Amino acid sequence: MNKHKTRKSAVKRFKVTKNKKVLHRSHGARHLKSKKGKKRLRHLKQIKQMHGMHKKKILKMLGR
């Protein structure tokens, strides 16, 4: 059986903790910031956790 290759794009975007939590940064905080409120930008800066089927797919992409 072949080895499962990790997707390098996923490695750059997601981090997996030792308890298999998948962490990611929010999208939408890179440009056009002047039209977004301060509260909205604060929430976009936070690192968030993936849930459900998204988490399973990402773990598979990372080879875990």
N, C-alpha and C positions, 0 to 999 in steps of 0.2 A: 504494500500500500504506500502511496506517495505521501511525502511530508506536506503538511498544511502551511502555506506561506502566509505571513502576516501582511496586511495591507498597510503600507507605509503612510498613506493619508490618514488612516485611523489612528496610527501610533502618534502622529503629530497633534491630533485633535482631542484625544481622550486619554484619561489616566485611570487605571484600575487599582483600587486599594487592596490590602491583603484580605479583606472580608468580601471581595468581589463586588464592591460598589464601583460604578462607572461614573466618573466626574467629567464635566465638560464646561467650556465657557459659553456664555450666551452670544447669539449672533445679533447684529444690529447696533453694535457699539463702536464701530470703526470709523464711520464717516457720517456726514450730515447731522452732526451733534447739535447744531444751533437750534434746530426745530424741535428737539426732544427736551423734555423737562429734566430738571436736576434729579428729581426722585426716580424717574424712569432710567436715567443713566446710572444712578447708584445701583439699582436693581440689576441692570444689565452687566455690571462689573463683577457681580458675585459668581462664584463657581457653583454650578448646579449639578444635581444627580439625575441620571437617566433611570427610567422605570419601564417595566413591562417588556413588550416584544422588542422595543428599541434596544434595551439593555442586552437581551439575548443575541440579537444580530451583531451588536458591536463586539461582544465577547467572542463571537465566532470569527469576526474579522481580525481580532487580535490574536487568535490562535489559542484561546483559553477555554 
